[in-house]
Amino acid sequence: MSYHQPQNTSNSSKSKVLDNGVNASASTVSTSSSSNAFADPSNHQHGSSTNKPSTDLISDGENISFTEVEAQSRPSSLVIILTLASSISGFMFGYDTGYISSALVQIGTDLSNKVLTSGEKEFITSATSLGALIGSFMGGFSANILGRKRVLLVSNVIFVIGTIIQLAAKTVWTMISGRFVLGLGVGIASLIAPLMLSELSPSKYRGRLIVTNCGFITGGQLIAYLINWGLTRVDHGWRISVGLCMIPPVIQFVLFCFLPDTPRYYVINGKYDKAREVVRKTHNNPSEAFVNATVEDMIASNSIVPGNGPAQQIWNSVKLIHVNAANFRALIIACGLQGIQQFTGFNSLMYFSATIFETIGFNNPTAVSIIIAATNFVFTGVALLVIDTVGRRRILLLAIPVMTIAMVVCAIAFHYLGIKFTDGSNVVVETTGISGWGIVVIMGMVLFVASYAIGIGNSAWTGVELFSDVNVRSIGAMYSAGTNWAGSMVIASTFLTMLENITPTGTFALFGGLCVISFFFVYFLLPEVSGLELEETTEFLANGFNVKQASALSKQRKKNSKFVKHIDEDF
């Protein structure tokens, strides 16, 4: 392979020499693409802006700016630290989901001196989802005003307060109140963490760094199950697992006191020097040309929202996300992915898996639930390895059909188990003990969770990367997270009721049908954005969803990234 440099290099600011002696310039060049690139991906040119000259490397007929070489470098140590610190929010989210599943079984008569009914279990579980729904809107409205970092710190304080209320709970409604307050913190954190990661990550590694947050979610779920399993025979042991909720937010609060906000937030507020300072730290030894080009791209994508004061600016941002065609299409996709994540039934398993396994005859349902949590954790790790290589769209098109099959298997197995849920907390079981069909249920759930974790369980949180306008990104993330928690609330508050009214077979068959609908949503509407810059997405969503064009460009970027990797090794 030969590397050539265009002859017009008079405007280049810095140059480096490739191993074959050819100069490669690191000029002040935009990292985003020209709009016509999406009409014909094969003619894609980087840095085509007339007022920002570029010098390109050429690999097999494709132009690659030296700035792109820097853009696709490995994440810096600061990015890794910020990723891990932000992902503590995911751990808190996951731990909350995991401990309540076992707590519903272990509480016994600790609350209001009586056994919990199905309705009370649904209220306790869904209270967090309601709080998270409200919290996600609070976080979305305040992220651009206070900053991502400050909003995250507030969520830590709220999380601790909610935990204390639960620890002190003696009645069902006090527990519900504590779960609601906790949910406010969870909702804010679930919005801010992926938002920060999408804004800090190099495009080549953005998917896997966002999935790192998902890995912390599944890790939190698994650890919660393991702790509850160890506390199964401890009196009031569920309160210990609740109290441990306070540790992660305290750690995150301390860490973020010493960490910066995202450069895109600083751009929104006109702090361009601060934005450049953060860009220098989030990339490995970047040139000034790259730093300036990166910040200039953010400034260019920053549609200065008019308004007298923060409240009016927020309202105008909400309007902008609906009237701008690219923003609105991004909103449809991002919210649709979150809807798929919730309404295909996964959280019903996480919230009530211990209840389900207790029903089908397992003496230690919490221990069996660990199988579900462990599967989720392991296959989230698989997703972390392949999401940027295989691509979000392809993974979903492969995973959703498997989810559908798994739900159908569970529906059939429950039919032959002969289990009927009645009003209150009563369950009618035709055969006692563990049966072959009970094992089939576990296998079906494991298959579903594995395909879910590889696919929509992680890809849904990457939807925030579709919003290229920095002003509406937090609003888009707010809608996206709000959809997630609205769906979670619906599932948490109706799952046991569905088991009673349409039977377990009907409930899992319904989830299977929703999986089918989800497949067609992804097939027709979801473009592949793996490897693309955040600022580029507006260009291909402006006049349609452009699924084929985006996939072609993403494929070309992966080809270019191999060339970039070779150059990076040479330097």
Backbone hydrogen bonds, N-H to C=O, Kabsch-Sander energy under -0.5 kcal/mol:
donor,donor_aa,acceptor,acceptor_aa,energy
4,H,58,I,-0.7
9,T,7,Q,-1.5
12,S,9,T,-1.3
16,K,24,A,-2.5
18,L,16,K,-0.5
18,L,22,V,-2.6
21,G,18,L,-2.2
24,A,16,K,-3.2
26,A,14,K,-2.2
27,S,25,S,-0.8
29,V,27,S,-1.4
34,S,45,Q,-0.9
37,A,34,S,-1.6
38,F,35,S,-1.4
39,A,36,N,-0.8
40,D,36,N,-1.3
43,N,40,D,-2.3
44,H,41,P,-1.6
47,G,32,S,-1.1
52,K,49,S,-0.8
57,L,64,I,-3.5
58,I,4,H,-1.0
59,S,57,L,-0.5
59,S,62,E,-2.8
60,D,2,S,-0.5
60,D,58,I,-0.5
62,E,59,S,-1.7
64,I,57,L,-3.5
66,F,25,S,-0.6
66,F,55,T,-1.2
68,E,65,S,-0.8
69,V,65,S,-1.1
70,E,66,F,-1.5
71,A,67,T,-2.2
72,Q,68,E,-1.7
73,S,70,E,-1.6
76,S,282,T,-1.0
78,L,281,K,-0.6
80,I,76,S,-2.0
81,I,77,S,-2.4
82,L,78,L,-2.9
83,T,79,V,-2.6
84,L,80,I,-2.5
85,A,81,I,-2.7
86,S,82,L,-2.8
87,S,83,T,-2.2
88,I,84,L,-0.5
88,I,85,A,-0.9
89,S,86,S,-1.7
91,F,87,S,-1.8
92,M,88,I,-2.3
93,F,89,S,-2.3
94,G,90,G,-2.8
95,Y,91,F,-3.1
96,D,92,M,-2.2
97,T,93,F,-1.8
98,G,94,G,-2.4
99,Y,95,Y,-2.8
100,I,96,D,-1.4
101,S,97,T,-0.8
102,S,98,G,-1.1
103,A,99,Y,-2.5
104,L,100,I,-2.1
105,V,102,S,-0.9
106,Q,102,S,-2.1
107,I,103,A,-2.6
110,D,107,I,-2.3
112,S,110,D,-0.6
112,S,170,K,-2.6
113,N,109,T,-0.6
114,K,111,L,-1.3
116,L,108,G,-0.6
118,S,424,G,-0.8
121,K,117,T,-2.3
122,E,118,S,-2.2
123,F,119,G,-2.2
124,I,120,E,-2.6
125,T,121,K,-2.2
126,S,122,E,-2.9
127,A,123,F,-1.7
128,T,124,I,-0.6
128,T,125,T,-0.6
129,S,125,T,-0.8
130,L,126,S,-2.5
131,G,127,A,-2.5
132,A,128,T,-2.8
133,L,129,S,-2.2
134,I,130,L,-2.1
135,G,131,G,-2.9
136,S,132,A,-2.6
137,F,133,L,-1.2
138,M,134,I,-2.2
139,G,135,G,-2.8
140,G,136,S,-2.1
141,F,137,F,-2.2
142,S,138,M,-1.6
143,A,139,G,-1.6
144,N,140,G,-0.5
146,L,142,S,-2.9
147,G,142,S,-0.8
147,G,143,A,-0.8
151,V,147,G,-1.9
152,L,148,R,-2.0
153,L,149,K,-2.0
154,V,150,R,-2.0
155,S,151,V,-1.9
156,N,152,L,-1.4
157,V,153,L,-1.5
158,I,154,V,-2.2
159,F,155,S,-2.3
160,V,156,N,-1.9
161,I,157,V,-2.0
162,G,158,I,-2.5
163,T,159,F,-1.9
164,I,160,V,-2.1
165,I,161,I,-2.0
166,Q,162,G,-1.8
167,L,163,T,-2.2
168,A,164,I,-1.7
169,A,166,Q,-1.1
175,M,171,T,-1.9
176,I,172,V,-2.4
177,S,173,W,-2.0
178,G,174,T,-2.4
179,R,175,M,-2.4
180,F,176,I,-2.0
181,V,177,S,-2.3
182,L,178,G,-2.5
183,G,179,R,-2.0
184,L,180,F,-1.4
185,G,181,V,-1.3
186,V,182,L,-2.3
187,G,183,G,-3.0
188,I,184,L,-1.9
189,A,185,G,-2.4
190,S,186,V,-2.7
191,L,187,G,-1.1
191,L,188,I,-0.5
192,I,188,I,-2.5
193,A,189,A,-2.4
195,L,191,L,-1.3
196,M,192,I,-3.0
197,L,193,A,-2.2
198,S,194,P,-2.4
199,E,195,L,-1.5
200,L,196,M,-1.3
201,S,197,L,-1.8
205,Y,202,P,-1.4
206,R,202,P,-0.9
206,R,203,S,-0.6
209,L,205,Y,-2.1
210,I,206,R,-2.3
211,V,207,G,-2.2
212,T,208,R,-1.1
213,N,209,L,-0.9
213,N,210,I,-0.7
214,C,210,I,-1.1
215,G,211,V,-2.5
216,F,212,T,-1.9
217,I,213,N,-1.7
218,T,214,C,-2.5
219,G,215,G,-2.3
220,G,216,F,-2.4
221,Q,217,I,-2.0
222,L,218,T,-2.3
223,I,219,G,-2.5
224,A,220,G,-2.1
225,Y,221,Q,-2.1
226,L,222,L,-2.4
227,I,223,I,-2.5
228,N,224,A,-2.5
229,W,225,Y,-2.3
230,G,226,L,-2.1
231,L,227,I,-1.3
232,T,229,W,-1.2
234,V,231,L,-1.6
235,D,233,R,-0.5
237,G,234,V,-2.0
239,R,236,H,-1.4
240,I,236,H,-0.6
240,I,237,G,-0.7
241,S,237,G,-1.5
242,V,238,W,-1.8
243,G,239,R,-2.5
244,L,240,I,-1.7
245,C,242,V,-1.8
246,M,243,G,-1.7
247,I,244,L,-1.3
250,V,246,M,-1.3
251,I,247,I,-2.1
252,Q,248,P,-2.6
253,F,249,P,-2.4
254,V,250,V,-2.0
255,L,251,I,-2.2
256,F,252,Q,-2.5
257,C,253,F,-0.9
257,C,254,V,-0.5
258,F,255,L,-1.7
259,L,256,F,-0.7
265,Y,262,T,-0.6
266,Y,262,T,-1.5
267,V,263,P,-2.0
268,I,264,R,-1.9
269,N,265,Y,-1.4
270,G,267,V,-1.8
271,K,266,Y,-3.0
272,Y,270,G,-1.4
275,A,271,K,-1.9
276,R,272,Y,-2.4
277,E,273,D,-2.1
278,V,274,K,-2.0
279,V,275,A,-2.3
280,R,276,R,-2.3
281,K,277,E,-1.1
282,T,278,V,-1.8
283,H,279,V,-0.7
285,N,283,H,-0.8
291,V,287,S,-2.3
292,N,288,E,-2.8
293,A,289,A,-2.5
294,T,290,F,-2.7
295,V,291,V,-2.2
296,E,292,N,-2.5
297,D,293,A,-2.1
298,M,294,T,-1.7
299,I,295,V,-2.5
300,A,296,E,-2.6
301,S,297,D,-1.9
302,N,298,M,-0.6
302,N,299,I,-0.8
303,S,301,S,-1.4
304,I,302,N,-1.2
309,G,307,G,-1.1
313,Q,309,G,-1.8
314,I,310,P,-2.5
315,W,311,A,-2.1
316,N,312,Q,-2.4
317,S,313,Q,-2.1
318,V,314,I,-2.2
319,K,315,W,-2.1
320,L,316,N,-2.5
321,I,317,S,-1.8
322,H,318,V,-0.6
322,H,319,K,-1.0
323,V,319,K,-2.1
324,N,320,L,-1.9
325,A,323,V,-0.5
328,F,324,N,-2.6
329,R,325,A,-2.3
330,A,326,A,-2.2
331,L,327,N,-2.1
332,I,328,F,-2.3
333,I,329,R,-2.2
334,A,330,A,-2.8
335,C,331,L,-2.5
336,G,332,I,-2.1
337,L,333,I,-2.5
338,Q,334,A,-1.6
339,G,335,C,-2.4
340,I,336,G,-2.4
341,Q,337,L,-2.2
342,Q,338,Q,-1.7
343,F,339,G,-3.0
344,T,340,I,-1.1
345,G,342,Q,-1.4
346,F,341,Q,-0.5
349,L,345,G,-1.0
349,L,346,F,-1.2
350,M,346,F,-1.7
351,Y,347,N,-2.9
352,F,348,S,-1.7
353,S,349,L,-1.4
356,I,352,F,-2.6
357,F,353,S,-2.8
358,E,354,A,-2.1
359,T,355,T,-1.7
360,I,356,I,-1.8
361,G,358,E,-0.9
362,F,357,F,-2.3
367,A,364,N,-0.6
368,V,364,N,-1.5
369,S,365,P,-2.2
370,I,366,T,-0.9
370,I,367,A,-0.6
371,I,368,V,-1.4
372,I,368,V,-0.7
373,A,369,S,-2.1
374,A,370,I,-3.1
375,T,371,I,-2.2
376,N,372,I,-2.2
377,F,373,A,-2.2
378,V,374,A,-2.8
379,F,375,T,-2.4
380,T,376,N,-1.3
381,G,377,F,-1.5
382,V,378,V,-1.3
383,A,379,F,-2.0
384,L,380,T,-2.1
385,L,381,G,-1.2
386,V,382,V,-1.4
387,I,383,A,-2.5
390,V,386,V,-3.3
391,G,386,V,-0.7
391,G,387,I,-1.3
395,I,391,G,-1.8
396,L,392,R,-2.0
397,L,393,R,-2.3
398,L,394,R,-1.3
399,A,395,I,-2.5
400,I,396,L,-2.5
402,V,398,L,-0.7
403,M,399,A,-2.1
404,T,400,I,-2.2
405,I,401,P,-2.2
406,A,402,V,-2.3
407,M,403,M,-2.1
408,V,404,T,-2.0
409,V,405,I,-2.2
410,C,406,A,-2.2
411,A,407,M,-2.3
412,I,408,V,-2.3
413,A,409,V,-2.4
414,F,410,C,-2.5
415,H,411,A,-1.5
416,Y,412,I,-1.6
417,L,413,A,-1.4
418,G,414,F,-1.1
419,I,414,F,-0.8
420,K,428,V,-2.8
421,F,499,L,-0.7
422,T,426,N,-2.4
426,N,423,D,-1.2
428,V,420,K,-3.5
429,V,427,V,-0.6
430,E,418,G,-1.0
431,T,417,L,-0.6
439,I,435,S,-1.6
440,V,436,G,-1.7
441,V,437,W,-2.0
442,I,438,G,-1.8
443,M,439,I,-2.5
444,G,440,V,-2.8
445,M,441,V,-2.6
446,V,442,I,-2.7
447,L,443,M,-2.4
448,F,444,G,-2.3
449,V,445,M,-2.9
450,A,446,V,-2.4
451,S,447,L,-2.1
452,Y,448,F,-2.5
453,A,449,V,-2.8
454,I,450,A,-1.8
455,G,451,S,-1.7
457,G,452,Y,-2.9
458,N,455,G,-1.5
459,S,455,G,-2.6
460,A,456,I,-1.6
461,W,458,N,-1.0
462,T,459,S,-1.2
463,G,460,A,-1.2
464,V,461,W,-0.6
465,E,462,T,-1.7
466,L,463,G,-1.8
467,F,464,V,-1.4
468,S,466,L,-1.0
470,V,468,S,-0.5
472,V,469,D,-0.7
473,R,469,D,-1.2
474,S,470,V,-0.6
476,G,472,V,-3.3
477,A,473,R,-2.8
478,M,474,S,-1.8
479,Y,475,I,-2.4
480,S,476,G,-2.5
481,A,477,A,-3.0
482,G,478,M,-2.6
483,T,479,Y,-2.4
484,N,480,S,-1.9
485,W,481,A,-2.4
486,A,482,G,-2.4
487,G,483,T,-2.4
488,S,484,N,-2.4
489,M,485,W,-2.4
490,V,486,A,-2.2
491,I,487,G,-2.6
492,A,488,S,-2.9
493,S,489,M,-2.0
494,T,490,V,-0.9
494,T,491,I,-0.7
495,F,491,I,-2.2
498,M,494,T,-2.9
499,L,495,F,-2.3
500,E,496,L,-1.5
501,N,497,T,-2.4
502,I,498,M,-2.8
503,T,498,M,-0.5
506,G,502,I,-0.8
507,T,503,T,-2.3
508,F,504,P,-2.5
509,A,505,T,-1.9
510,L,506,G,-2.0
511,F,507,T,-1.9
512,G,508,F,-1.9
513,G,509,A,-2.1
514,L,510,L,-2.1
515,C,511,F,-1.7
516,V,512,G,-1.4
517,I,513,G,-1.8
518,S,514,L,-2.1
519,F,515,C,-1.8
520,F,516,V,-1.4
521,F,517,I,-1.8
522,V,518,S,-2.3
523,Y,519,F,-2.5
524,F,520,F,-2.1
525,L,521,F,-2.0
526,L,522,V,-1.5
528,E,547,V,-0.5
529,V,527,P,-0.6
531,G,203,S,-0.7
532,L,529,V,-2.0
536,E,533,E,-1.4
537,T,533,E,-0.6
537,T,534,L,-1.0
539,E,536,E,-1.1
540,F,536,E,-0.8
541,L,537,T,-1.3
542,A,538,T,-1.0
544,G,541,L,-0.6
550,A,546,N,-2.4
551,S,547,V,-2.0
552,A,548,K,-2.2
553,L,549,Q,-2.3
554,S,550,A,-2.6
555,K,551,S,-2.3
556,Q,552,A,-2.0
557,R,553,L,-2.4
558,K,554,S,-2.0
559,K,555,K,-1.7
560,N,556,Q,-2.6
561,S,557,R,-2.5
562,K,558,K,-1.1
563,F,559,K,-1.1
564,V,560,N,-2.6
565,K,561,S,-2.6
566,H,562,K,-1.6
567,I,563,F,-2.1
568,D,564,V,-3.0
569,E,565,K,-1.9
570,D,566,H,-1.6
571,F,567,I,-1.4
